[in-house]
Amino acid sequence: MTQTVSTTAIQERVALFVTRTKKDRRYIAEQMGMPISTFYTKLNGPSEFSFSEGKRLAEIIGCTVDEMFIRPS
């Protein structure tokens, strides 16, 4: 259950970033140095982000690693 909630929170944080900045998920994938297909697989499952990838994702979208696991309000 926690994994699903965490994934949903990350998806919502990414969606919020995309909406606010008008930058797309491809931009995020490029900034992370990974193919867009890998980014989508990690974002939507079944793969997960490693800690270092999660840290980099948080830096790109402008939140802390802890905030990524809390749904934005």
TASULWO-V828558 format. One record per pair of residues at least 24 apart in sequence whose C-alpha atoms are under 7 Angstrom apart, sorted by the first residue. I is the first residue (numbers start at 1). J is the second residue. D is the distance in Angstrom with one decimal. If there is no record, write none. Layout:
# TASULWO-V828558
i: {I,I}
j: {J,J}
d: {D,D}
This chain:
# TASULWO-V828558
i: {6,7,9,9,9,9,10,10,11,12,13,13,14,17,32}
j: {69,43,68,69,70,71,68,69,43,71,68,72,61,61,56}
d: {5.0,6.9,6.3,5.4,5.7,4.5,5.4,6.2,6.5,6.7,6.5,6.6,6.9,5.8,6.8}
